[in-house]
Amino acid sequence: MGFDVATFQLILEGPQGFGARWKMGTIPRNDVHVAGEPQTGACSLDGAGALGLMLHYLGSAMLEVSLQQIFALTPSTLSHYLEFAQDILFATLKRLEAARIAMPCCHENFESLSNLITQRHRLLQGAFGSIDGLSLTAHESDDPEIENVTYNGWKSNHCINNVLAFSPEGAYTSFNCPATTFIVVIISRCYHICRPQLARKLA
């Protein structure tokens, strides 16, 4: 999945970590009040188990029935846990400094990144990172709307386009896009969004 033990613990632990957030809120259900007292002792998974479930769900193409078997969850419980865990993971990563990806903040930072690139690729001047993409196979959704945006007619299968931006220092970020949009179009849009932001920072 691309996560080592240290990274898993970093996301899980801490006052604003995934584990603490898992205990603070109630899992959304029609028969449970959102402001009710969390009953963590009655949950099928603790914070570590829920984080593992979420990372398996996001980082693999396995069917939900496989997740049910691995984590010993019923279909309805799995659905509730995934919805709750995804919101918690997003909130946790937004506040985690180590997960923050930012544009170069100044000329010195830009030059430092550019020099790392030109040390290996002498003709590639004025670059501070790279961007690429790939298509990941996705489970065929029962929802017609989701099924439509994940179907790639050119490849005749269901997939999600994953775009990755890399820094020469090793940091990277990624995001998912519908299969109906070509990766080169997404990358071009990212470039046109980032270019004016960088120009303002380096002005």
SEVOSE-99636 format. One line per 8 residues: number of its first residue (from 1); their letters; for each residue x, y, z of N, C-alpha, C, O. Coordinates in Angstrom, 1 decimal. Layout:
# SEVOSE-99636
NUM) a) X/Y/Z/X/Y/Z/X/Y/Z/X/Y/Z ~ ...;
# end
This chain:
# SEVOSE-99636
1) mgfdvatf) 0.8/-1.2/0.0/0.0/0.0/0.0/0.9/1.3/0.0/0.3/2.4/-0.2 ~ 2.2/1.1/0.2/3.0/2.3/0.2/3.2/2.9/1.6/3.8/4.0/1.6 ~ 2.7/2.3/2.6/2.8/2.8/4.0/3.7/1.9/4.8/3.5/0.7/4.9 ~ 4.7/2.5/5.4/5.5/1.7/6.4/4.9/1.9/7.8/4.0/2.6/8.0 ~ 5.5/1.1/8.8/4.9/1.2/10.1/5.0/2.6/10.7/4.1/3.0/11.4 ~ 6.2/3.3/10.5/6.4/4.6/11.1/5.3/5.6/10.5/4.8/6.4/11.3 ~ 5.0/5.5/9.2/4.0/6.4/8.7/2.6/6.1/9.2/1.8/7.0/9.5 ~ 2.3/4.8/9.3/1.0/4.4/9.9/0.9/4.9/11.3/-0.2/5.5/11.6;
9) qlilegpq) 1.9/4.8/12.1/1.8/5.3/13.5/1.7/6.8/13.6/1.0/7.4/14.4 ~ 2.4/7.5/12.6/2.3/9.0/12.6/0.9/9.4/12.3/0.4/10.4/13.0 ~ 0.2/8.8/11.4/-1.2/9.1/11.1/-2.1/8.8/12.3/-3.1/9.5/12.6 ~ -1.8/7.6/12.9/-2.7/7.1/13.9/-2.7/7.8/15.2/-3.7/8.1/15.8 ~ -1.4/8.2/15.7/-1.2/8.7/17.0/-1.3/10.2/17.1/-1.3/10.9/16.0 ~ -1.2/10.7/18.3/-1.2/12.2/18.5/-2.6/12.7/18.9/-3.6/12.0/18.7 ~ -2.6/13.9/19.4/-3.9/14.5/19.9/-4.9/14.8/18.8/-6.1/14.7/19.0 ~ -4.4/15.0/17.6/-5.3/15.2/16.4/-5.2/14.1/15.4/-5.5/14.2/14.3;
17) gfgarwkm) -4.7/12.9/15.9/-4.4/11.8/15.0/-5.7/11.0/14.7/-6.8/11.3/15.3 ~ -5.6/10.1/13.8/-6.8/9.3/13.4/-7.4/8.5/14.6/-8.6/8.5/14.7 ~ -6.5/7.9/15.4/-7.0/7.1/16.5/-7.9/8.0/17.5/-8.9/7.5/17.9 ~ -7.4/9.2/17.8/-8.2/10.1/18.7/-9.5/10.5/18.1/-10.5/10.5/18.8 ~ -9.5/10.8/16.8/-10.7/11.2/16.1/-11.7/10.1/16.0/-12.9/10.3/16.1 ~ -11.2/8.8/15.9/-12.1/7.7/15.8/-12.9/7.5/17.1/-14.0/7.1/17.0 ~ -12.3/7.8/18.2/-12.9/7.7/19.5/-13.9/8.9/19.8/-14.7/8.8/20.6 ~ -13.7/10.0/19.1/-14.4/11.2/19.5/-15.8/11.3/18.9/-16.7/11.9/19.5;
25) gtiprndv) -16.0/10.7/17.8/-17.3/10.9/17.1/-18.1/9.6/17.0/-17.6/8.5/17.2 ~ -19.4/9.8/16.7/-20.3/8.6/16.5/-20.3/8.2/15.1/-20.3/9.1/14.2 ~ -20.3/6.9/14.8/-20.3/6.5/13.4/-21.7/6.8/12.8/-22.7/6.4/13.5 ~ -21.8/7.4/11.7/-23.1/7.8/11.2/-24.0/6.7/10.8/-23.7/5.8/10.0 ~ -25.2/6.7/11.5/-26.2/5.7/11.2/-27.6/6.3/11.4/-27.7/7.3/12.1 ~ -28.6/5.8/10.8/-29.9/6.4/10.8/-30.5/6.3/12.2/-31.3/7.1/12.6 ~ -30.1/5.3/13.0/-30.7/5.1/14.3/-29.8/5.6/15.5/-30.0/5.3/16.6 ~ -28.8/6.4/15.1/-27.8/7.0/16.1/-27.8/8.5/16.0/-27.6/9.0/14.8;
33) hvagepqt) -27.9/9.2/17.1/-27.8/10.6/17.0/-26.4/11.1/16.9/-25.5/10.5/17.5 ~ -26.1/12.1/16.0/-24.8/12.5/15.7/-24.1/13.1/16.9/-22.8/13.1/17.0 ~ -24.9/13.6/17.9/-24.3/14.2/19.1/-24.2/13.3/20.2/-24.0/13.6/21.4 ~ -24.5/12.0/20.0/-24.5/11.0/21.0/-23.1/10.7/21.5/-22.1/11.0/20.9 ~ -23.1/10.0/22.7/-21.8/9.6/23.3/-21.2/8.4/22.5/-21.9/7.4/22.3 ~ -20.0/8.5/22.0/-19.4/7.4/21.2/-19.3/6.1/22.1/-18.8/6.2/23.2 ~ -19.6/5.0/21.5/-19.5/3.7/22.2/-18.4/2.9/21.6/-18.6/1.9/20.9 ~ -17.2/3.4/21.9/-16.0/2.7/21.3/-15.9/1.2/21.6/-15.3/0.5/20.9;
41) gacsldga) -16.3/0.9/22.8/-16.2/-0.5/23.2/-17.1/-1.5/22.4/-16.9/-2.7/22.4 ~ -18.1/-0.9/21.8/-19.0/-1.7/21.0/-18.6/-1.8/19.5/-19.3/-2.5/18.7 ~ -17.6/-1.1/19.1/-17.1/-1.1/17.7/-16.4/-2.4/17.4/-15.7/-3.0/18.2 ~ -16.6/-2.8/16.2/-15.9/-4.0/15.7/-14.4/-3.8/15.5/-13.6/-4.7/15.6 ~ -14.0/-2.5/15.2/-12.6/-2.1/15.0/-12.2/-1.0/15.9/-13.0/-0.1/16.1 ~ -11.0/-1.0/16.3/-10.4/0.2/17.0/-9.9/1.1/16.0/-10.0/0.9/14.8 ~ -9.2/2.2/16.4/-8.7/3.2/15.5/-7.7/2.6/14.5/-7.7/2.9/13.3 ~ -6.8/1.8/15.0/-5.8/1.2/14.1/-6.4/0.3/13.1/-6.0/0.3/11.9;
49) galglmlh) -7.4/-0.5/13.5/-8.1/-1.4/12.6/-8.8/-0.6/11.5/-8.9/-1.0/10.3 ~ -9.5/0.5/11.9/-10.2/1.3/11.0/-9.3/2.0/10.0/-9.6/2.2/8.8 ~ -8.1/2.5/10.5/-7.1/3.1/9.6/-6.6/2.0/8.6/-6.5/2.3/7.4 ~ -6.4/0.9/9.1/-5.9/-0.2/8.2/-7.0/-0.5/7.1/-6.7/-0.7/5.9 ~ -8.2/-0.6/7.5/-9.3/-0.8/6.6/-9.4/0.3/5.5/-9.5/0.0/4.3 ~ -9.3/1.5/6.0/-9.3/2.7/5.0/-8.2/2.6/4.0/-8.4/2.9/2.8 ~ -7.0/2.3/4.5/-5.8/2.3/3.6/-5.9/1.1/2.6/-5.5/1.3/1.5 ~ -6.4/0.0/3.1/-6.7/-1.1/2.2/-7.7/-0.7/1.1/-7.5/-1.0/-0.1;
57) ylgsamle) -8.7/-0.1/1.5/-9.8/0.3/0.6/-9.3/1.3/-0.5/-9.6/1.2/-1.7 ~ -8.4/2.3/0.0/-7.9/3.3/-0.9/-6.8/2.8/-1.8/-6.6/3.3/-2.9 ~ -6.0/1.9/-1.3/-4.8/1.5/-1.9/-4.8/0.2/-2.7/-3.8/-0.2/-3.2 ~ -6.0/-0.4/-2.9/-6.1/-1.6/-3.6/-7.3/-1.6/-4.4/-8.2/-0.8/-4.2 ~ -7.4/-2.6/-5.3/-8.6/-2.8/-6.2/-9.5/-3.9/-5.7/-10.3/-4.4/-6.5 ~ -9.3/-4.4/-4.5/-10.0/-5.6/-4.0/-11.5/-5.2/-3.8/-11.9/-4.1/-3.5 ~ -12.3/-6.2/-4.0/-13.7/-6.1/-3.8/-14.1/-5.8/-2.4/-13.4/-6.2/-1.5 ~ -15.2/-5.2/-2.1/-15.7/-4.9/-0.8/-15.9/-6.2/0.0/-15.8/-6.3/1.2;
65) vslqqifa) -16.4/-7.2/-0.7/-16.6/-8.5/0.0/-15.3/-9.1/0.5/-15.3/-9.8/1.6 ~ -14.2/-8.8/-0.1/-12.9/-9.2/0.4/-12.5/-8.5/1.7/-12.0/-9.1/2.6 ~ -12.8/-7.2/1.7/-12.6/-6.4/2.9/-13.5/-6.9/4.1/-13.1/-7.0/5.2 ~ -14.7/-7.3/3.7/-15.6/-7.8/4.8/-15.0/-9.1/5.4/-15.1/-9.3/6.6 ~ -14.4/-9.9/4.6/-13.8/-11.2/5.1/-12.6/-10.9/5.9/-12.4/-11.6/6.9 ~ -11.7/-10.0/5.4/-10.5/-9.8/6.1/-10.7/-9.1/7.4/-10.0/-9.5/8.4 ~ -11.6/-8.2/7.5/-11.8/-7.4/8.7/-13.0/-7.9/9.5/-13.4/-7.3/10.5 ~ -13.7/-9.0/9.1/-14.8/-9.6/9.8/-15.9/-8.6/10.0/-16.4/-8.5/11.2;
73) ltpstlsh) -16.4/-8.0/8.9/-17.5/-7.0/9.0/-18.6/-7.4/8.1/-18.4/-8.0/7.1 ~ -19.8/-7.0/8.6/-21.0/-7.2/7.7/-21.0/-6.1/6.7/-20.4/-5.1/6.8 ~ -21.8/-6.3/5.6/-21.8/-5.3/4.5/-22.2/-3.9/5.0/-21.6/-2.9/4.6 ~ -23.3/-3.8/5.8/-23.7/-2.5/6.3/-22.7/-1.9/7.2/-22.5/-0.7/7.2 ~ -22.0/-2.7/8.1/-21.0/-2.2/9.0/-19.8/-1.6/8.2/-19.3/-0.6/8.5 ~ -19.4/-2.4/7.2/-18.3/-1.9/6.3/-18.6/-0.6/5.7/-17.8/0.3/5.7 ~ -19.8/-0.5/5.2/-20.2/0.8/4.5/-20.2/2.0/5.5/-19.6/3.0/5.1 ~ -20.7/1.8/6.7/-20.6/2.9/7.7/-19.2/3.2/8.1/-18.9/4.4/8.2;
81) ylefaqdi) -18.4/2.2/8.3/-17.0/2.4/8.7/-16.2/3.1/7.7/-15.4/4.0/8.0 ~ -16.4/2.7/6.4/-15.6/3.4/5.3/-16.0/4.9/5.2/-15.2/5.7/5.0 ~ -17.3/5.2/5.3/-17.7/6.6/5.2/-17.2/7.4/6.4/-16.7/8.5/6.2 ~ -17.2/6.8/7.6/-16.7/7.5/8.8/-15.2/7.7/8.8/-14.7/8.8/9.0 ~ -14.5/6.6/8.4/-13.0/6.6/8.4/-12.5/7.5/7.3/-11.4/8.1/7.5 ~ -13.2/7.6/6.2/-12.7/8.5/5.1/-12.7/10.0/5.6/-11.8/10.7/5.3 ~ -13.8/10.4/6.2/-13.9/11.8/6.7/-12.8/12.0/7.8/-12.2/13.1/7.8 ~ -12.5/11.1/8.6/-11.5/11.2/9.7/-10.1/11.3/9.1/-9.3/12.1/9.5;
89) lfatlkrl) -9.8/10.4/8.1/-8.5/10.4/7.5/-8.3/11.7/6.8/-7.2/12.3/6.9 ~ -9.3/12.3/6.1/-9.1/13.5/5.4/-8.8/14.7/6.4/-7.9/15.5/6.1 ~ -9.6/14.7/7.5/-9.4/15.8/8.5/-8.0/15.6/9.2/-7.4/16.6/9.5 ~ -7.6/14.4/9.4/-6.3/14.2/10.0/-5.1/14.6/9.1/-4.2/15.3/9.6 ~ -5.2/14.2/7.8/-4.1/14.6/6.9/-4.0/16.1/6.6/-2.9/16.6/6.4 ~ -5.2/16.8/6.7/-5.2/18.2/6.5/-4.4/19.0/7.6/-3.8/20.0/7.3 ~ -4.4/18.4/8.8/-3.7/19.0/9.9/-2.3/18.5/10.2/-1.5/18.9/11.0 ~ -1.9/17.5/9.4/-0.6/16.8/9.6/0.5/17.5/8.8/0.4/17.5/7.6;
97) eaariamp) 1.4/18.1/9.5/2.5/18.9/8.8/3.3/18.0/7.8/3.7/18.5/6.8 ~ 3.6/16.8/8.2/4.4/15.9/7.4/3.6/15.5/6.1/4.3/15.1/5.1 ~ 2.3/15.7/6.1/1.6/15.3/4.9/1.3/16.5/4.0/0.7/16.4/2.9 ~ 1.9/17.7/4.4/1.6/18.9/3.6/2.5/19.0/2.4/3.7/18.9/2.5 ~ 1.9/19.2/1.2/2.6/19.5/0.0/2.4/20.9/-0.4/1.3/21.4/-0.5 ~ 3.5/21.6/-0.7/3.4/23.1/-1.0/4.3/23.4/-2.1/5.3/22.8/-2.4 ~ 3.9/24.5/-2.8/4.8/25.1/-3.8/6.0/25.7/-3.2/6.0/26.0/-2.0 ~ 7.1/25.8/-3.9/8.3/26.5/-3.4/8.0/27.9/-2.8/7.2/28.6/-3.4;
105) cchenfes) 8.4/28.1/-1.6/8.0/29.4/-0.9/8.8/30.6/-1.3/8.3/31.7/-1.0 ~ 10.0/30.4/-1.9/10.8/31.6/-2.2/11.9/31.2/-3.2/11.9/30.0/-3.6 ~ 12.6/32.2/-3.7/13.6/31.9/-4.7/14.7/30.9/-4.3/15.1/30.0/-5.1 ~ 15.1/31.0/-3.0/16.1/30.0/-2.5/15.6/28.6/-2.5/16.3/27.7/-2.9 ~ 14.3/28.4/-2.1/13.7/27.1/-2.1/13.6/26.6/-3.6/13.9/25.4/-3.9 ~ 13.2/27.4/-4.5/13.1/27.0/-5.9/14.4/26.7/-6.5/14.5/25.6/-7.2 ~ 15.4/27.5/-6.2/16.8/27.2/-6.8/17.3/25.9/-6.2/18.0/25.1/-6.9 ~ 17.1/25.6/-4.9/17.5/24.4/-4.3/16.9/23.2/-5.0/17.6/22.2/-5.3;
113) lsnlitqr) 15.6/23.2/-5.2/14.9/22.1/-5.9/15.4/22.0/-7.4/15.6/20.8/-7.9 ~ 15.6/23.1/-8.0/16.0/23.1/-9.4/17.4/22.5/-9.6/17.7/21.8/-10.5 ~ 18.3/22.9/-8.6/19.7/22.3/-8.6/19.7/20.8/-8.5/20.6/20.1/-9.1 ~ 18.8/20.3/-7.6/18.8/18.8/-7.4/18.4/18.1/-8.8/18.9/17.0/-9.0 ~ 17.6/18.8/-9.5/17.2/18.2/-10.8/18.3/18.3/-11.9/18.6/17.3/-12.6 ~ 18.9/19.4/-11.9/20.0/19.6/-13.0/21.2/18.8/-12.7/22.0/18.6/-13.6 ~ 21.4/18.4/-11.4/22.6/17.5/-11.1/22.5/16.2/-11.9/23.5/15.6/-12.2 ~ 21.3/15.8/-12.1/21.1/14.5/-12.9/20.7/14.7/-14.3/21.0/13.9/-15.2;
121) hrllqgaf) 20.0/15.8/-14.6/19.5/16.1/-15.9/19.9/17.5/-16.3/19.1/18.5/-16.1 ~ 21.1/17.7/-16.8/21.7/19.0/-17.0/20.9/19.9/-18.0/20.9/21.1/-17.9 ~ 20.1/19.3/-18.9/19.4/20.1/-19.9/18.0/20.5/-19.3/17.3/21.3/-20.0 ~ 17.6/20.0/-18.2/16.3/20.3/-17.7/16.4/21.5/-16.7/16.5/21.3/-15.5 ~ 16.4/22.7/-17.3/16.6/23.9/-16.5/15.3/24.5/-16.0/14.3/24.5/-16.8 ~ 15.2/25.1/-14.9/14.1/25.9/-14.4/12.9/25.0/-13.9/11.8/25.5/-13.7 ~ 13.2/23.7/-13.6/12.1/22.8/-13.1/12.3/22.6/-11.6/13.4/22.7/-11.1 ~ 11.2/22.4/-10.9/11.3/22.2/-9.4/10.6/20.9/-9.0/10.6/20.5/-7.8;
129) gsidglsl) 10.0/20.2/-10.0/9.3/18.9/-9.7/8.9/18.3/-11.0/9.2/18.8/-12.1 ~ 8.1/17.2/-10.9/7.6/16.5/-12.0/6.2/16.0/-11.7/5.8/15.9/-10.6 ~ 5.5/15.7/-12.8/4.1/15.2/-12.6/3.8/14.1/-13.6/4.3/14.2/-14.8 ~ 3.1/13.1/-13.2/2.8/12.0/-14.1/1.5/11.4/-13.7/0.9/11.8/-12.7 ~ 1.0/10.4/-14.4/-0.2/9.8/-14.1/-0.3/8.3/-14.5/0.5/7.9/-15.4 ~ -1.2/7.6/-14.0/-1.5/6.2/-14.4/-2.9/5.9/-14.1/-3.6/6.6/-13.3 ~ -3.4/4.8/-14.8/-4.8/4.4/-14.6/-4.8/3.2/-13.6/-4.1/2.2/-13.9 ~ -5.6/3.2/-12.6/-5.8/2.1/-11.6/-7.1/1.4/-11.8/-8.1/2.1/-11.9;
137) tahesddp) -7.1/0.1/-11.9/-8.3/-0.7/-12.0/-9.2/-0.4/-10.8/-8.8/-0.4/-9.7 ~ -10.5/-0.2/-11.1/-11.5/0.0/-10.1/-12.6/-1.0/-10.1/-12.9/-1.6/-11.1 ~ -13.2/-1.2/-8.9/-14.4/-2.1/-8.8/-15.6/-1.4/-9.6/-15.8/-0.2/-9.4 ~ -16.3/-2.2/-10.3/-17.5/-1.7/-11.0/-18.6/-1.4/-10.0/-19.1/-2.3/-9.3 ~ -19.0/-0.1/-9.9/-19.9/0.3/-8.9/-21.3/0.0/-9.3/-21.7/-0.1/-10.4 ~ -22.2/-0.2/-8.3/-23.6/-0.5/-8.5/-24.4/0.8/-8.8/-25.4/0.8/-9.4 ~ -23.7/2.0/-8.4/-24.3/3.3/-8.7/-24.1/3.6/-10.2/-22.9/3.8/-10.6 ~ -25.1/3.8/-11.0/-24.9/4.1/-12.4/-24.1/5.3/-12.7/-23.3/5.4/-13.7;
145) eienvtyn) -24.2/6.3/-11.8/-23.5/7.6/-12.0/-22.0/7.4/-11.8/-21.2/7.8/-12.6 ~ -21.6/6.7/-10.8/-20.2/6.3/-10.5/-19.7/5.4/-11.5/-18.5/5.5/-12.0 ~ -20.5/4.4/-11.9/-20.1/3.4/-12.9/-19.8/4.1/-14.3/-18.9/3.7/-15.0 ~ -20.5/5.2/-14.6/-20.3/5.9/-15.8/-19.0/6.6/-15.8/-18.3/6.6/-16.8 ~ -18.7/7.3/-14.7/-17.4/8.2/-14.7/-16.2/7.3/-14.6/-15.1/7.8/-14.9 ~ -16.3/6.1/-14.1/-15.1/5.2/-13.9/-14.9/4.3/-15.1/-13.9/3.6/-15.2 ~ -15.8/4.3/-16.1/-15.7/3.5/-17.3/-14.8/4.2/-18.3/-15.1/5.3/-18.8 ~ -13.8/3.5/-18.8/-12.9/4.0/-19.8/-13.1/3.2/-21.1/-12.7/2.0/-21.2;
153) gwksnhci) -13.8/3.8/-22.0/-14.2/3.1/-23.3/-13.0/2.7/-24.1/-13.0/1.7/-24.8 ~ -11.9/3.5/-24.0/-10.7/3.2/-24.8/-10.0/1.9/-24.3/-9.5/1.1/-25.1 ~ -10.0/1.7/-22.9/-9.4/0.5/-22.3/-10.5/-0.6/-22.1/-10.1/-1.7/-21.7 ~ -11.7/-0.2/-22.2/-12.8/-1.2/-22.0/-12.8/-1.8/-20.6/-13.1/-3.0/-20.5 ~ -12.6/-1.0/-19.6/-12.6/-1.4/-18.3/-12.9/-0.2/-17.3/-13.0/0.9/-17.8 ~ -13.2/-0.5/-16.1/-13.4/0.5/-15.1/-12.1/0.9/-14.4/-11.4/0.0/-13.9 ~ -11.8/2.1/-14.3/-10.6/2.5/-13.7/-10.7/4.0/-13.2/-11.6/4.7/-13.5 ~ -9.7/4.4/-12.4/-9.6/5.7/-11.9/-8.2/6.3/-12.3/-7.2/5.6/-12.1;
161) nnvlafsp) -8.2/7.4/-12.8/-6.9/8.1/-13.2/-6.2/8.7/-12.0/-6.8/9.5/-11.3 ~ -5.0/8.2/-11.7/-4.3/8.7/-10.5/-3.1/9.6/-11.0/-2.3/9.2/-11.7 ~ -3.2/10.9/-10.6/-2.1/11.8/-11.0/-1.2/12.1/-9.8/-1.7/12.3/-8.7 ~ 0.1/12.0/-10.1/1.1/12.1/-9.0/2.0/13.3/-9.3/2.5/13.4/-10.5 ~ 2.3/14.1/-8.3/3.3/15.2/-8.5/4.5/14.9/-7.5/4.3/14.7/-6.3 ~ 5.7/15.0/-8.1/6.9/14.6/-7.3/7.8/15.8/-7.1/7.9/16.7/-7.9 ~ 8.4/15.8/-5.9/9.5/16.7/-5.6/10.8/16.0/-5.7/10.9/14.8/-5.3 ~ 11.9/16.7/-6.1/13.2/16.0/-6.1/13.7/15.6/-4.7/14.7/14.9/-4.6;
169) egaytsfn) 13.1/16.2/-3.7/13.5/15.8/-2.3/12.8/14.5/-1.9/13.1/14.1/-0.8 ~ 11.9/14.0/-2.7/11.3/12.8/-2.4/9.8/12.9/-2.0/9.1/11.9/-2.1 ~ 9.3/14.1/-1.6/7.9/14.2/-1.3/7.1/14.2/-2.5/7.5/14.6/-3.6 ~ 5.8/13.7/-2.4/4.9/13.7/-3.5/3.5/13.8/-3.0/3.2/13.6/-1.9 ~ 2.6/14.1/-3.9/1.2/14.1/-3.7/0.5/13.5/-4.8/1.0/13.4/-5.9 ~ -0.7/13.0/-4.6/-1.5/12.4/-5.6/-3.0/12.6/-5.4/-3.4/12.9/-4.3 ~ -3.7/12.6/-6.5/-5.2/12.7/-6.4/-5.8/11.9/-7.6/-5.2/11.6/-8.6 ~ -7.1/11.5/-7.3/-7.8/10.7/-8.3/-8.7/11.5/-9.1/-9.3/12.5/-8.7;
177) cpattfiv) -8.9/11.1/-10.4/-9.8/11.8/-11.3/-10.6/10.7/-12.1/-10.2/9.6/-12.1 ~ -11.7/11.1/-12.6/-12.6/10.2/-13.4/-11.8/9.6/-14.6/-11.0/10.3/-15.2 ~ -12.2/8.4/-14.9/-11.5/7.7/-16.0/-12.0/8.3/-17.4/-11.3/8.1/-18.4 ~ -13.0/9.1/-17.4/-13.5/9.7/-18.6/-12.7/10.9/-19.1/-12.8/11.3/-20.2 ~ -11.8/11.3/-18.2/-10.9/12.5/-18.5/-9.5/11.9/-18.8/-8.9/11.2/-18.0 ~ -8.9/12.3/-19.9/-7.5/11.8/-20.2/-6.5/12.4/-19.2/-6.6/13.6/-18.8 ~ -5.5/11.6/-18.9/-4.5/12.1/-17.9/-3.8/13.3/-18.4/-3.5/14.2/-17.6 ~ -3.4/13.4/-19.7/-2.7/14.5/-20.2/-3.5/15.8/-20.0/-2.9/16.9/-19.8;
185) viisrcyh) -4.8/15.7/-20.1/-5.7/16.9/-19.9/-5.7/17.3/-18.5/-5.6/18.5/-18.2 ~ -5.7/16.4/-17.6/-5.7/16.7/-16.1/-4.3/17.4/-15.8/-4.3/18.4/-15.1 ~ -3.2/16.8/-16.3/-1.9/17.4/-16.0/-1.8/18.8/-16.5/-1.2/19.6/-15.9 ~ -2.3/19.0/-17.7/-2.3/20.3/-18.3/-3.0/21.3/-17.5/-2.6/22.5/-17.3 ~ -4.2/20.9/-16.9/-4.9/21.8/-16.0/-4.2/22.1/-14.8/-4.1/23.3/-14.3 ~ -3.5/21.1/-14.2/-2.7/21.3/-13.0/-1.6/22.3/-13.3/-1.3/23.2/-12.4 ~ -0.9/22.2/-14.4/0.1/23.1/-14.8/-0.4/24.6/-14.8/0.3/25.5/-14.3 ~ -1.5/24.8/-15.5/-2.0/26.1/-15.6/-2.6/26.7/-14.3/-2.6/27.9/-14.2;
193) icrpqlar) -2.9/25.8/-13.4/-3.3/26.3/-12.0/-2.1/26.7/-11.2/-2.1/27.7/-10.5 ~ -1.1/25.8/-11.3/0.1/26.0/-10.4/1.0/27.2/-10.9/1.6/27.8/-10.1 ~ 1.1/27.4/-12.2/2.0/28.4/-12.8/1.8/29.8/-12.2/2.7/30.4/-11.8 ~ 0.6/30.3/-12.2/0.4/31.7/-11.6/0.6/31.7/-10.1/1.1/32.7/-9.6 ~ 0.3/30.6/-9.4/0.6/30.6/-8.0/2.1/30.7/-7.7/2.5/31.4/-6.8 ~ 2.9/30.0/-8.5/4.3/30.0/-8.3/4.9/31.4/-8.7/5.8/31.9/-8.0 ~ 4.3/32.0/-9.8/4.8/33.3/-10.2/4.6/34.3/-9.1/5.4/35.2/-8.9 ~ 3.4/34.2/-8.4/3.1/35.2/-7.3/4.1/35.0/-6.2/4.5/36.0/-5.6;
201) kla) 4.4/33.7/-5.8/5.3/33.5/-4.7/6.7/33.9/-5.0/7.4/34.4/-4.1 ~ 7.1/33.8/-6.2/8.5/34.2/-6.6/8.7/35.6/-7.0/9.8/36.0/-7.3 ~ 7.6/36.3/-7.1/7.6/37.7/-7.6/8.4/38.6/-6.6/8.5/39.8/-6.8;
# end
